[in-house]
Amino acid sequence: MWTLRRSLRHSTGVALPHRRALTAAAISQGKVPINNLYVTSTEVTKKTAPVLIGLAHVLEQKFTKVGYFRPIQPSPDSSMADHHVDVMKQQLELSKDVEELYGVTSSRAMEAMLTGKGDDVVEEILERYEQCRKGHDFMIIEGSQISKHESAMSWKINVDIAKAIGSPVLMVTDFGDTSAANDALIEEMVSRTVMGRDQAEDAGLNYLGTIANRVRASNVDSLRASLKRKMGDKDIPFLGFLPMDEIIASKRLNEVTHQLGATQLFGHSIANDAVVTSAVVAASALKDLFAHLKKYKDGAMIITSGDRSDLMLGLMVSRLPGVLPNISAIVLTNGNYPHSNTQEILKGVQALDKTALSLPIFSTPNDTFSTADGFAKVSTDILPSSKLKIDRSKQLFDEFVEKEMLIGELDEGMVVNRSPKQFQHFLFSKSRAVQRHIVLTEGEDIRVLQAADQILRQNLSKITILGDPDEILLNAKMANLDLSRANIVSPANSALLDKYVDYFYAKRKHKGVTKELARDYCKDETYFGTLMVELGDADGMVSGACHTTANTIRPALQLIKTAPNRPIVSSIFFMCLEDGVRIYGDCAVNTDPSAQDLAQIAVTSAESAEAFGLIPKVALLSYATGDSNSGPIIDKVREATKIAQELRPDLDIYGPIQYDAAVDESIAKTKLKAIPSGAKVGGQANVLIFPDLNTGNNTYKAVQQSTGCIAMGPMLQGLRKPVNDLSRGATVKDIVTTVAITAIQADQVILKREAETEAAA
């Protein structure tokens, strides 16, 4: 191993540590910087994808560019084959090809070990690792899977690679096959943790800690408390556990069809994350099948031949009444396709975009027996498309793993720049913590229902959905969405309607609104949602997925109105750029703001930055910097800067300044060399205020298109209570993010009101 140690020393400048040279305590205290982590085990482990996904999720909150490398990739024909590389490539948004993310295949590694060429293959793995780690400030390294027949050899390979790379090791133990009462379970978990630690340290590895996976416990909270105490007594750095989870353990339609080699012919893709509970071979008449299906739970998958047009159409129509259990899919065997006339009907139904009628239909080249047998052998897995399982893995990691012990204390408080992933984590964590009540006005849109399902699963906020409850619940069932914790309200039939009508009439009768007209207005979902916010029945509203911006803003301006000392409503975008998150304003509302308006936009945008965990450094933009030029626009910006500085003298605000001088430190040093007052903003600005809508709207779109960055927004600001508008092309992710933003805004409004009430008392 001398050649390996010399090679690594020359390539990285780091001498390899000897046995027990680097303790977990030294690592947690930051005495030795850690830029990689080797995830491995001394025993047979299964289903470790949730650990890797959770680890990536947490590390991205600390490090800007997290990478992934797998020294040994299971060969495709191996019993240990999985989708870890594909999943991690997607989760970490890695640009490298899949082949660049691993060293060698397991068959090549085993052959090398058996023929005495282990050092050669480790050297090759090191070279590929060095290439893979370029451009990353932290690397997750997934060790070789331990198999029953090759456990000693697999462990030796992991030891050699981890030592050669010089990486601390995170041990994973699996308890999926262990069922025991809490006391016995605790003893086994402690025993196996100690055994793994000793084996790692005896091999000369730098042991960081252990995470137990798939733990079966009747009371996870009690187990966690007992484990913390037991591990603490033994001075063992046990980092937590992931409990056995029914969502992660379930068979999903995309996983089943992938393992069956089936191709989707018809149906909406949103159903592909649905649970498949059983397989039913359908060879009988349709009426007999209907009677038989009543014995099954939701999620049955029907296996039949391609000539059963009656069955396909009958099952599709049977979804509307909701009498039968929900069918997850139909799989046609022997590579068959439906009859051409049936295909025309199915295509026509799909074109209607009716979720309730959308039944996924697949075709597999296998015969009926092989397909049914294949379903019985399907192993649960996580694919890149398994969104629900991926989200659940992150949630469990957040809840049950001791993250601070794992990666050190995460930065707290405010920061000038957050990476996009850090900012999104902040949004979701903050939203989850404050638990505000947000109303979604467009329950007829499937994107809104999908977003509500994700929001409730991730516990981001309380949700009310407006629309026809029967239609919403039917569409949710057909799309396998869980809206059981949502409050679903039909404005026309709500017990709140009369109260809202009286309020609306009192507020708008001077505009010629009659009581009858007020009732018509209040039956409209957007007006009803706005009144919920105004009268305290909700904390904020999100709308616009299928309505115009004017339809969203008009009711808010009529009823909620602007906040005290904030005479105008404006908007900002959170631009998630590679080097950090910046705020752009106003890019959506005010066409040509006056100097006074521009100052208000600047100050309000700075306050929004503070609310979202940023230290605002505000640049009022123009085509000249400082006193280098003059003209109507420059003079307006100069006057706006003066007003804004008077309104908030405690903030770093400067203008006029050009965009390049605002964000690039080297340019700022040149252009602001003789302007000391701009030094705190120049090159560091994270709140950028444009002089008019033409400039702002075009700039944000140009930056978004040219860089590929995410633009979150527009977020409306200046209203007494938060209302936010969605783009009509909004994705489900956009809606979820906007709800989180709205919840944080609502919390700021409530906290400010409580502080003012307390001060007045």
C-alpha positions in Angstrom: 0.0 0.0 0.0 3.1 2.3 0.1 2.5 3.2 -3.6 -1.1 4.2 -2.9 -0.2 6.3 0.1 2.6 8.1 -1.9 0.2 8.6 -4.9 -2.5 10.1 -2.7 0.0 12.3 -0.9 1.3 13.8 -4.1 -2.2 14.2 -5.7 -3.9 15.8 -2.7 -1.2 17.0 -0.4 -2.7 15.0 2.5 -0.8 12.3 4.3 -2.9 9.2 5.1 -3.8 8.9 8.8 -2.8 5.9 10.8 -5.0 3.8 13.0 -7.1 5.9 15.5 -5.2 9.0 14.4 -8.4 10.9 13.7 -11.2 10.5 16.3 -14.9 11.4 15.9 -14.4 14.1 18.6 -11.6 15.7 16.6 -13.8 15.7 13.5 -16.8 17.2 15.2 -14.7 19.9 16.8 -13.4 20.9 13.3 -9.7 20.2 14.1 -9.4 18.4 10.8 -11.5 19.7 7.9 -13.7 17.0 6.3 -14.5 17.2 2.6 -15.7 13.6 2.1 -17.5 10.8 3.8 -17.4 7.1 3.1 -20.7 5.3 3.7 -20.3 1.6 4.3 -21.1 -1.3 6.6 -19.5 -4.4 8.1 -22.6 -6.5 7.4 -25.2 -7.2 4.7 -27.2 -4.1 4.2 -30.3 -3.6 2.1 -32.3 -0.6 0.9 -29.8 2.0 1.8 -31.0 4.6 -0.7 -33.0 6.6 1.9 -29.8 7.1 3.9 -27.9 8.4 0.9 -30.8 10.7 -0.1 -31.1 12.0 3.4 -27.4 12.5 3.7 -27.3 14.5 0.4 -30.2 16.6 1.5 -28.5 17.6 4.8 -25.0 18.1 3.4 -26.4 20.5 0.7 -27.6 22.7 3.5 -23.9 23.1 4.6 -21.9 22.8 1.4 -22.5 24.5 -1.9 -21.4 21.8 -4.3 -21.9 18.2 -3.0 -20.7 15.4 -5.2 -21.2 11.6 -5.2 -18.9 8.7 -6.1 -19.4 5.0 -6.0 -16.1 3.1 -6.1 -17.7 -0.2 -7.1 -20.9 -0.2 -9.0 -22.9 -3.5 -8.8 -22.9 -5.2 -12.2 -26.4 -5.1 -14.0 -26.8 -8.9 -13.6 -25.8 -8.8 -9.9 -28.4 -9.5 -7.2 -27.2 -6.3 -5.6 -28.0 -4.1 -8.6 -29.9 -0.9 -7.8 -30.5 2.7 -9.0 -28.4 4.6 -6.5 -26.1 6.3 -9.0 -29.1 7.5 -11.1 -30.9 8.7 -8.0 -27.9 10.6 -6.6 -27.1 12.1 -9.9 -30.6 13.5 -10.0 -30.8 14.6 -6.4 -27.4 16.4 -6.5 -28.1 17.7 -10.0 -24.7 16.4 -11.2 -23.7 17.2 -14.7 -21.4 14.3 -15.1 -22.4 11.1 -17.0 -23.4 8.1 -14.9 -20.2 6.3 -16.0 -18.1 9.1 -14.4 -19.8 8.6 -11.0 -18.3 5.2 -10.3 -15.0 3.5 -10.4 -15.3 -0.1 -11.6 -18.1 -2.7 -11.8 -18.4 -5.3 -9.0 -17.5 -8.2 -11.3 -14.2 -6.5 -12.3 -13.4 -5.7 -8.7 -14.0 -9.3 -7.5 -12.0 -10.7 -10.4 -9.1 -8.4 -9.4 -9.2 -9.4 -5.8 -9.3 -13.1 -6.6 -6.3 -12.8 -8.9 -4.2 -10.8 -6.5 -4.6 -7.5 -8.4 -6.5 -5.6 -5.7 -4.0 -2.8 -5.5 -4.3 -2.2 -9.3 -8.1 -1.8 -9.1 -7.9 0.4 -6.0 -5.4 2.6 -7.9 -7.8 2.8 -10.8 -10.7 3.7 -8.5 -8.6 6.5 -6.9 -7.8 8.0 -10.3 -11.5 8.0 -11.2 -12.4 9.5 -7.8 -9.9 12.4 -8.3 -11.6 13.2 -11.6 -15.1 12.9 -10.1 -14.4 15.2 -7.1 -13.2 18.1 -9.2 -15.6 21.1 -8.8 -17.1 19.8 -5.5 -16.4 21.0 -1.9 -17.8 17.8 -0.4 -18.0 14.2 -1.6 -20.4 11.4 -0.6 -18.7 8.1 -1.3 -20.9 5.0 -1.3 -19.0 1.9 -0.3 -19.4 -1.5 -2.0 -22.5 -3.4 -1.0 -21.7 -6.3 1.4 -23.2 -9.6 0.1 -23.7 -12.8 2.1 -21.3 -14.9 0.0 -18.5 -12.3 -0.3 -18.7 -10.4 3.0 -15.0 -10.6 4.0 -13.8 -9.7 0.5 -16.3 -6.8 0.2 -15.3 -5.4 3.6 -11.6 -5.6 2.7 -12.2 -3.7 -0.6 -14.1 -1.0 1.4 -11.3 -0.7 3.9 -8.6 -0.4 1.2 -10.5 2.3 -0.7 -11.5 4.3 2.4 -8.0 4.3 3.7 -6.5 5.2 0.3 -8.9 8.2 -0.1 -8.3 9.2 3.5 -12.0 9.5 4.2 -13.8 9.1 7.6 -16.4 6.3 7.5 -20.1 6.5 8.3 -21.4 3.0 9.2 -24.9 1.8 8.3 -26.6 -1.1 10.0 -29.8 -2.7 8.7 -32.7 -3.8 11.0 -35.3 -4.5 8.4 -35.4 -8.2 9.3 -35.3 -7.6 13.1 -38.5 -7.6 15.1 -38.1 -7.2 18.9 -39.5 -5.4 21.8 -37.9 -2.0 22.5 -35.6 -3.2 25.3 -34.2 -6.1 23.2 -34.0 -3.9 20.1 -32.0 -1.3 22.0 -29.6 -3.9 23.2 -29.1 -5.2 19.7 -28.6 -1.8 18.2 -26.0 -0.9 20.8 -24.2 -4.2 20.4 -24.1 -4.0 16.6 -23.0 -0.3 16.7 -20.1 -1.2 19.1 -19.1 -4.2 16.9 -19.1 -2.0 13.8 -17.1 0.7 15.4 -14.5 -1.7 16.7 -14.2 -3.5 13.4 -13.7 -0.2 11.6 -11.1 1.1 14.0 -9.3 -2.2 14.1 -9.0 -1.9 10.3 -7.4 1.5 10.7 -10.4 3.5 9.5 -11.5 6.8 11.0 -14.9 6.0 12.4 -17.4 8.9 12.4 -20.6 7.2 13.6 -23.4 4.8 12.8 -26.9 5.2 11.4 -29.3 2.4 11.8 -31.7 1.8 8.8 -35.2 0.3 8.6 -35.7 0.1 12.3 -39.0 -1.6 13.4 -40.3 0.0 16.6 -43.7 0.4 18.1 -42.8 3.7 19.7 -40.0 5.5 17.8 -39.9 8.5 20.2 -39.4 6.3 23.2 -36.7 4.3 21.3 -34.9 7.5 20.3 -34.8 8.8 23.8 -33.5 5.5 25.2 -30.9 5.1 22.5 -29.5 8.6 23.1 -29.1 7.7 26.8 -27.6 4.3 26.2 -25.2 5.5 23.5 -24.2 8.5 25.7 -23.4 6.2 28.6 -21.1 4.2 26.4 -19.6 7.2 24.7 -20.6 6.0 21.3 -21.3 8.5 18.5 -24.6 6.9 17.4 -26.0 9.4 14.9 -29.7 8.2 14.8 -31.8 5.9 12.8 -34.4 5.7 10.0 -37.6 3.8 11.0 -39.2 1.3 8.8 -41.7 3.3 6.7 -44.7 2.1 4.8 -44.3 4.6 2.0 -40.7 3.7 1.3 -41.5 -0.1 1.7 -44.4 0.1 -0.7 -44.4 -1.1 -4.3 -45.0 1.9 -6.6 -46.3 1.7 -10.1 -43.2 3.1 -11.8 -41.0 0.5 -9.9 -43.3 -2.4 -10.8 -43.6 -1.5 -14.5 -39.8 -0.9 -14.6 -39.0 -4.3 -13.2 -41.7 -5.9 -15.5 -40.2 -4.2 -18.6 -43.5 -2.6 -19.4 -44.1 0.4 -21.6 -46.8 2.9 -20.9 -49.4 3.3 -23.7 -52.0 5.5 -22.1 -52.8 7.5 -19.0 -51.5 10.4 -17.0 -47.9 10.2 -15.7 -48.9 11.5 -12.3 -50.4 8.1 -11.4 -47.0 6.4 -11.8 -46.1 7.1 -8.2 -49.2 5.3 -7.0 -49.1 2.3 -4.7 -49.6 -1.1 -6.2 -51.1 -3.4 -3.5 -51.8 -6.5 -5.6 -52.0 -8.1 -9.0 -55.2 -9.5 -10.5 -55.2 -11.7 -13.6 -58.4 -10.9 -15.5 -59.6 -13.6 -17.8 -63.3 -13.6 -16.8 -66.2 -11.6 -18.0 -66.3 -7.9 -17.0 -69.3 -8.3 -14.6 -67.5 -11.1 -12.8 -64.3 -9.1 -12.6 -66.3 -6.2 -11.0 -67.7 -8.5 -8.4 -64.2 -10.0 -7.7 -62.5 -6.6 -7.4 -64.7 -5.6 -4.5 -62.6 -7.9 -2.4 -59.4 -5.9 -3.0 -58.0 -2.7 -1.6 -57.2 0.4 -3.6 -54.1 -0.1 -5.8 -54.8 -3.4 -7.6 -53.0 -3.9 -10.9 -55.0 -5.7 -13.6 -53.1 -8.2 -15.8 -54.9 -9.1 -19.0 -54.6 -9.5 -22.8 -54.7 -6.7 -25.4 -57.9 -7.9 -26.9 -60.0 -7.1 -23.8 -61.4 -3.8 -25.0 -64.5 -4.3 -22.9 -62.3 -4.6 -19.8 -60.2 -1.5 -20.5 -63.2 0.7 -21.2 -65.3 -0.7 -18.4 -62.6 -0.2 -15.8 -62.0 3.3 -17.0 -65.6 4.3 -16.7 -66.0 2.5 -13.4 -63.6 5.1 -11.8 -66.1 7.9 -12.1 -68.7 6.7 -9.4 -65.8 5.6 -7.1 -67.7 2.4 -6.2 -65.0 0.0 -7.0 -61.5 0.1 -5.4 -59.1 2.3 -7.2 -57.2 0.5 -10.0 -53.6 1.4 -10.2 -53.0 0.3 -13.8 -53.8 -2.3 -16.5 -50.9 -4.3 -17.9 -51.4 -6.0 -21.3 -49.3 -9.1 -21.8 -47.5 -10.7 -24.8 -46.6 -7.3 -26.2 -50.3 -6.7 -27.3 -51.9 -3.3 -28.0 -55.6 -2.4 -27.8 -57.7 -2.6 -30.9 -57.4 0.5 -33.1 -60.9 1.7 -32.3 -60.2 1.3 -28.6 -57.0 3.2 -29.0 -59.0 6.1 -30.5 -61.3 6.2 -27.6 -58.4 6.0 -25.1 -56.6 8.8 -26.9 -59.7 10.9 -26.9 -60.2 10.5 -23.1 -56.6 11.3 -22.5 -57.0 14.5 -24.5 -59.8 15.6 -22.2 -57.2 15.8 -19.4 -59.7 14.5 -16.9 -57.7 13.0 -14.0 -60.7 10.9 -12.8 -60.8 9.0 -16.2 -57.1 8.7 -16.6 -56.2 5.0 -16.1 -52.6 4.0 -16.9 -52.3 1.2 -19.4 -49.0 -0.6 -20.1 -47.8 -3.3 -22.4 -45.2 -6.0 -21.5 -43.7 -8.5 -23.9 -44.0 -11.3 -21.3 -46.9 -13.7 -21.1 -49.6 -13.6 -18.4 -48.0 -16.2 -16.1 -44.5 -14.6 -16.3 -46.0 -11.2 -15.6 -47.9 -12.4 -12.5 -44.8 -14.3 -11.3 -42.7 -11.2 -12.0 -45.0 -9.0 -9.9 -44.6 -11.4 -7.0 -40.8 -11.0 -7.2 -40.8 -7.3 -7.5 -38.5 -5.7 -4.9 -39.3 -2.3 -3.6 -36.8 0.2 -4.7 -36.3 4.0 -5.2 -36.0 5.3 -8.8 -35.2 8.8 -9.9 -38.9 9.2 -10.6 -40.0 8.0 -7.1 -40.7 11.5 -5.9 -42.9 10.5 -2.9 -40.3 8.0 -1.6 -37.5 10.6 -2.1 -39.4 13.3 -0.2 -40.2 10.8 2.5 -36.5 9.8 2.9 -35.5 13.5 3.4 -38.3 14.0 5.9 -37.3 10.9 8.0 -33.6 12.0 7.9 -34.6 15.5 9.1 -36.7 14.0 11.9 -34.6 11.0 13.2 -30.9 11.7 12.4 -28.7 13.8 14.7 -27.6 16.2 11.9 -25.5 18.5 14.0 -23.4 15.6 15.2 -23.0 14.4 11.7 -21.8 17.5 9.9 -21.1 19.9 12.7 -23.1 22.9 13.7 -25.0 24.2 10.7 -24.7 28.0 10.1 -27.5 29.7 11.9 -28.9 33.3 11.7 -28.7 35.5 8.7 -26.3 35.2 5.8 -25.6 37.6 2.9 -25.8 34.8 0.3 -27.3 31.4 0.4 -26.9 28.8 -2.3 -30.2 27.9 -4.1 -30.4 24.6 -2.2 -29.7 26.2 1.1 -32.4 28.8 0.4 -35.0 26.3 -0.5 -34.2 24.3 2.6 -34.6 27.5 4.6 -38.0 28.2 3.0 -39.3 24.7 3.8 -37.8 24.5 7.3 -39.2 28.0 8.2 -42.6 27.3 6.7 -42.8 23.9 8.5 -41.9 25.6 11.8 -44.4 28.5 11.7 -47.4 26.3 10.5 -49.5 29.1 8.9 -52.9 28.5 7.2 -52.8 29.1 3.4 -55.8 29.0 1.1 -55.5 27.7 -2.5 -58.4 29.0 -4.6 -58.1 26.8 -7.7 -59.2 23.3 -6.6 -60.2 22.4 -10.1 -56.6 22.4 -11.2 -54.8 19.1 -10.8 -51.4 20.9 -10.2 -52.9 22.6 -7.2 -54.1 19.3 -5.8 -50.7 17.7 -6.4 -49.1 20.6 -4.6 -51.5 20.4 -1.7 -50.7 16.7 -1.3 -46.9 17.5 -1.2 -47.4 20.4 1.2 -49.4 18.2 3.6 -47.1 15.3 3.4 -44.1 17.5 4.1 -46.1 19.4 6.8 -45.3 22.8 5.3 -48.5 24.5 6.3 -52.2 24.1 6.9 -54.2 24.1 3.7 -57.7 25.1 2.6 -58.7 24.3 -1.0 -61.6 26.1 -2.6 -63.9 24.3 -5.2 -66.4 21.5 -5.5 -65.5 19.1 -2.7 -66.9 16.0 -4.6 -64.9 16.8 -7.8 -61.7 17.6 -5.8 -61.9 14.4 -3.7 -62.6 12.2 -6.8 -59.7 13.8 -8.7 -57.5 13.3 -5.7 -58.5 9.6 -5.4 -57.9 9.0 -9.1 -54.4 10.6 -8.9 -53.6 8.8 -5.6 -53.3 12.1 -3.6 -53.9 12.3 0.1 -55.9 15.4 0.9 -57.4 14.0 4.2 -55.8 16.8 6.2 -56.9 19.6 3.8 -60.0 21.7 4.5 -62.0 21.6 1.3 -64.6 24.3 0.9 -67.2 25.2 -1.7 -67.7 29.0 -1.4 -71.3 28.8 -2.6 -72.2 26.3 0.2 -69.9 27.6 3.0 -71.2 28.6 6.4 -69.0 31.6 6.1 -70.7 33.0 3.0 -73.3 35.2 4.8 -70.6 36.8 7.0 -68.5 37.5 3.9 -71.4 38.9 1.9 -72.2 41.4 4.8 -68.5 42.4 5.0 -68.1 42.8 1.3 -71.3 44.8 1.0 -70.3 47.2 3.8 -66.9 47.7 2.2 -68.0 48.2 -1.4 -71.5 49.6 -1.3 -70.1 53.1 -1.9 -69.0 51.8 -5.3 -72.6 50.8 -6.2 -72.4 47.2 -5.0 -75.8 45.7 -4.0 -76.3 42.9 -1.6 -77.1 40.5 -4.5 -74.0 41.5 -6.4 -71.9 41.2 -3.2 -73.2 37.6 -2.9 -72.2 36.8 -6.5 -68.7 38.3 -5.8 -68.3 36.2 -2.7 -69.1 33.0 -4.4 -66.1 33.5 -6.6 -63.2 31.5 -5.3 -60.6 34.4 -5.5 -62.8 36.8 -3.7 -63.8 34.2 -1.1 -60.2 33.3 -0.5 -59.3 37.0 -0.2 -62.0 37.4 2.4 -60.8 34.4 4.3 -57.4 36.2 4.7 -58.9 39.6 5.4 -61.2 38.3 8.1 -58.6 36.0 9.8 -60.0 32.6 8.6 -56.7 32.0 6.7 -53.2 33.6 7.0 -52.4 33.9 3.3 -53.7 33.1 -0.2 -52.1 31.7 -3.4 -53.9 31.9 -6.7 -53.3 32.4 -10.4 -52.5 28.9 -11.8 -55.5 29.4 -14.1 -56.4 33.0 -13.6 -54.8 36.3 -14.6 -52.6 38.4 -12.3 -55.3 41.1 -12.3 -57.9 38.6 -11.1 -55.6 37.7 -8.1 -54.5 41.3 -7.2 -57.8 43.2 -7.7 -59.7 41.6 -4.8 -56.6 42.0 -2.5 -56.4 45.8 -3.3 -60.1 46.2 -2.8 -60.3 44.3 0.5 -56.9 43.8 2.2 -55.3 47.0 0.9 -51.7 48.1 1.6 -49.8 47.9 4.8 -49.4 51.0 7.0 -46.5 53.2 5.7 -46.4 51.2 2.6 -48.4 53.1 0.0 -47.8 50.7 -3.0 -47.9 47.0 -3.7 -44.8 45.7 -5.5 -43.2 42.4 -6.3 -39.9 40.6 -6.1 -38.3 37.5 -7.5 -35.9 35.3 -5.7 -33.3 34.6 -8.3 -31.5 31.4 -7.3 -28.2 31.9 -9.0 -25.1 29.6 -8.8 -23.2 32.1 -6.6 -26.2 32.8 -4.3 -29.8 34.0 -4.0 -30.5 37.6 -5.1 -33.7 39.5 -5.0 -34.9 41.4 -8.0 -37.7 44.1 -7.7 -40.0 45.3 -9.1 -40.4 43.0 -12.1 -44.2 42.4 -12.3 -46.4 45.2 -11.0 -45.4 48.9 -11.2 -44.8 50.2 -14.7 -43.0 53.4 -14.1 -42.6 54.1 -10.3 -41.8 57.6 -9.1 -38.8 58.3 -6.9 -41.0 58.0 -3.8 -42.4 54.7 -5.1 -39.0 53.4 -6.0 -37.7 54.2 -2.5 -40.7 52.3 -1.0 -40.0 49.3 -3.3 -36.3 49.3 -2.2 -37.2 49.4 1.6 -40.0 46.9 1.3 -37.7 44.5 -0.7 -35.0 44.9 2.0 -37.5 44.0 4.7 -38.5 40.9 2.6 -34.9 39.9 2.4 -34.6 40.1 6.2 -37.8 38.0 6.6 -36.2 35.3 4.4 -32.9 35.0 6.2 -30.7 37.4 4.2 -28.8 40.5 5.2 -29.9 43.0 2.7 -27.4 45.0 0.7 -29.6 47.1 -1.6 -28.6 48.5 -5.0 -30.8 50.9 -6.9 -29.8 50.3 -10.5 -29.4 52.6 -13.4 -27.2 53.0 -16.5 -24.6 55.0 -14.6 -22.8 54.7 -11.3 -22.6 57.5 -8.7 -22.3 61.0 -10.2 -20.7 59.8 -13.5 -23.8 60.8 -15.5 -27.2 62.5 -15.3 -30.6 62.3 -16.9 -34.2 61.8 -15.9 -33.9 58.1 -15.0 -30.5 58.6 -13.2 -31.9 61.6 -11.3 -35.0 59.6 -10.3 -32.9 56.7 -9.0 -30.6 59.2 -7.1 -33.6 60.8 -5.4 -35.1 57.4 -4.6 -31.8 56.3 -3.0 -31.8 59.4 -0.8 -35.4 58.8 0.3 -34.8 55.1 1.0 -31.7 55.9 3.1 -33.8 58.3 5.2 -36.6 55.7 5.6 -34.1 53.0 6.8 -30.8 54.6 7.8 -29.8 51.3 9.4 -29.6 49.5 6.0 -26.9 49.4 3.4 -28.5 51.1 0.4 -26.7 52.7 -2.5 -27.6 54.1 -5.9 -27.5 54.9 -8.7 -25.2 51.9 -9.6 -24.8 49.7 -12.6 -25.6 46.0 -12.4 -22.0 44.9 -12.9 -20.7 47.2 -10.2 -23.4 46.0 -7.9 -22.6 42.3 -8.1 -18.9 42.0 -9.2 -16.4 43.0 -6.6 -13.5 43.6 -9.0 -15.6 46.0 -11.1 -17.0 47.7 -8.0 -13.4 48.4 -6.8 -12.8 50.3 -10.1 -16.1 52.1 -10.5 -16.6 52.9 -6.8 -13.0 53.7 -6.0 -13.7 57.4 -5.3 -17.2 56.7 -3.7 -16.7 55.3 -0.2 -20.5 55.5 0.5 -21.0 52.7 -2.1 -18.3 50.3 -0.7 -20.7 48.3 1.5 -23.0 47.6 -1.4 -20.7 47.5 -4.4 -19.9 44.0 -5.5 -22.0 42.5 -2.7 -25.6 43.6 -3.5 -28.2 40.9 -3.0 -31.3 43.2 -3.4 -31.4 44.7 -6.8 -34.0 47.4 -7.6 -34.8 48.2 -11.2 -35.9 51.7 -12.2 -39.0 50.6 -14.1 -41.0 47.5 -15.1 -39.6 47.3 -18.6 -36.0 47.0 -17.3 -36.9 44.7 -14.4 -39.1 42.3 -16.3 -36.8 41.9 -19.2 -33.7 41.5 -17.0 -35.1 38.8 -14.8 -36.3 36.8 -17.8 -32.9 37.3 -19.6 -31.0 36.2 -16.5 -33.3 33.2 -16.0 -33.0 32.1 -19.7 -29.3 32.6 -20.0 -28.2 31.0 -16.8 -31.0 28.4 -16.3 -31.5 29.6 -12.7 -34.7 29.1 -10.8 -36.7 32.4 -10.4 -39.1 32.1 -7.5 -41.9 34.5 -7.7 -43.3 37.0 -8.2 -43.9 37.5 -4.5 -46.2 40.4 -3.8 -45.2 42.8 -1.0 -46.8 45.8 0.6 -50.2 44.3 1.3 -51.5 44.2 4.9 -51.7 40.4 4.6 -50.0 38.1 2.0 -51.6 37.2 -1.3 -49.4 35.7 -4.0 -49.9 35.2 -7.7 -48.8 32.2 -9.7 -47.9 32.0 -13.3 -50.4 30.2 -15.4 -47.6 27.9 -16.4 -46.7 27.2 -12.8 -45.4 23.7 -12.0 -46.3 21.8 -8.9 -42.9 22.7 -7.5 -43.6 26.4 -8.1 -46.9 26.1 -6.2 -45.3 24.3 -3.3 -42.5 27.0 -3.1 -45.0 29.8 -3.3 -47.1 28.4 -0.5 -43.9 28.2 1.7 -43.0 31.8 0.8 -46.6 32.9 1.6 -46.5 31.1 5.0 -43.3 32.9 5.9 -44.8 36.3 4.9 -47.9 35.5 6.9 -45.8 34.7 10.0 -44.0 38.0 9.7 -47.3 39.9 9.5 -48.6 38.1 12.6 -45.4 38.5 14.6 -45.4 42.3 13.8 -49.0 42.7 14.8 -48.4 40.8 18.1 -45.4 43.0 18.8 -47.4 46.2 18.1 -50.2 45.0 20.4 -47.7 44.1 23.2 -46.0 47.5 22.8 -49.4 49.4 23.0 -50.3 47.5 26.1 
